[in-house]
C-alpha cells in the first residue's frame, strides 16, 4: 500500500465521489427549480 499506485487509486476514488455528488446535487436543484418556476406563472 502507498506509492504512486496508492495515490492514483485515492485520486480515482475522490473523482468518482465528486462526480456522483455533483450529479446528485444537480438533480436536486433541477427538481426544486422545476417546482418553483411554474408556481410563478411563467
Backbone bond lengths (Angstrom), bond angles and torsions (degrees), N, CA, C in turn:
res aa  C-N    CA-C-N  psi(-1)  N-CA   C-N-CA  omega(-1)  CA-C   N-CA-C  phi
1 X - - - 1.471 - - 1.537 109.38 -
2 X 1.329 116.35 146.39 1.459 120.36 -178.32 1.518 110.77 100.00
3 X 1.307 116.72 -175.77 1.449 120.41 -178.49 1.523 110.78 79.19
4 X 1.330 116.66 -174.83 1.469 120.86 -177.55 1.523 112.88 -57.55
5 X 1.351 116.64 -37.68 1.466 118.30 -177.59 1.528 110.42 -65.71
6 X 1.325 116.92 -40.72 1.465 120.20 178.51 1.521 110.87 -61.73
7 X 1.336 115.88 -41.67 1.464 120.00 178.99 1.525 109.77 -63.94
8 X 1.329 116.51 -43.60 1.465 120.71 -179.90 1.518 111.29 -61.17
9 X 1.334 116.96 -42.68 1.463 120.09 179.00 1.522 110.66 -63.59
10 X 1.329 116.94 -42.17 1.466 120.82 -179.40 1.524 110.56 -63.13
11 X 1.338 115.96 -43.22 1.465 120.10 179.38 1.523 109.71 -63.78
12 X 1.337 116.59 -44.45 1.459 120.90 179.14 1.515 111.04 -56.61
13 X 1.330 116.08 -47.38 1.456 120.91 -177.17 1.527 110.80 -63.76
14 X 1.333 116.79 -44.57 1.466 119.76 -178.61 1.523 110.64 -65.43
15 X 1.335 117.43 -35.66 1.467 120.61 178.53 1.524 109.92 -64.66
16 X 1.329 116.65 -44.66 1.468 120.74 179.86 1.524 110.19 -62.01
17 X 1.334 116.26 -45.08 1.468 120.39 -179.44 1.528 110.01 -63.15
18 X 1.335 116.73 -41.52 1.464 120.47 -179.89 1.521 110.64 -62.31
19 X 1.340 117.34 -44.34 1.462 120.39 179.63 1.519 111.07 -63.46
20 X 1.338 117.07 -40.26 1.466 120.36 178.79 1.526 110.42 -63.90
21 X 1.336 116.36 -41.96 1.470 120.07 179.28 1.525 110.40 -64.07
22 X 1.337 116.88 -45.00 1.458 120.32 179.81 1.526 110.61 -61.21
23 X 1.333 116.80 -42.90 1.458 121.27 179.74 1.525 110.43 -61.66
24 X 1.344 116.45 -44.21 1.461 121.50 -178.70 1.527 110.59 -65.15
25 X 1.337 116.68 -46.80 1.467 120.64 179.95 1.520 110.04 -61.65
26 X 1.331 116.80 -41.48 1.456 121.23 -179.94 1.525 110.36 -61.33
27 X 1.330 117.56 -43.35 1.467 121.20 178.85 1.522 110.86 -62.47
28 X 1.328 116.77 -44.74 1.471 120.71 -178.91 1.527 110.51 -63.51
29 X 1.336 116.72 -46.42 1.464 120.05 -179.49 1.525 110.45 -63.07
30 X 1.329 117.65 -39.57 1.460 120.87 178.84 1.522 110.52 -63.09
31 X 1.334 117.16 -43.65 1.466 121.15 179.88 1.525 110.32 -62.17
32 X 1.326 116.74 -44.55 1.470 120.48 179.16 1.528 109.79 -64.26
33 X 1.313 116.69 -44.04 1.465 121.59 -178.88 1.527 110.40 -60.28
34 X 1.332 116.87 -45.43 1.462 120.70 -178.54 1.522 111.28 -65.74
35 X 1.322 117.82 -27.27 1.463 120.40 179.58 1.520 111.31 -81.51
36 X 1.335 117.08 -32.07 1.467 120.51 -175.81 1.531 111.26 -82.53
37 X 1.325 117.47 -45.23 1.465 121.07 -171.83 1.531 113.15 -61.75
38 X 1.341 120.86 -49.26 1.472 119.45 -179.64 1.524 111.96 -62.21
39 X 1.335 118.13 -24.42 1.458 121.52 -178.91 1.528 110.47 -65.59
40 X 1.331 116.93 -24.94 1.460 120.21 179.10 1.529 111.20 -76.13
41 X 1.329 117.84 -12.91 1.460 120.69 -178.36 1.508 111.18 75.01
42 X 1.332 115.34 61.38 1.460 120.67 -176.14 1.510 111.98 -66.88
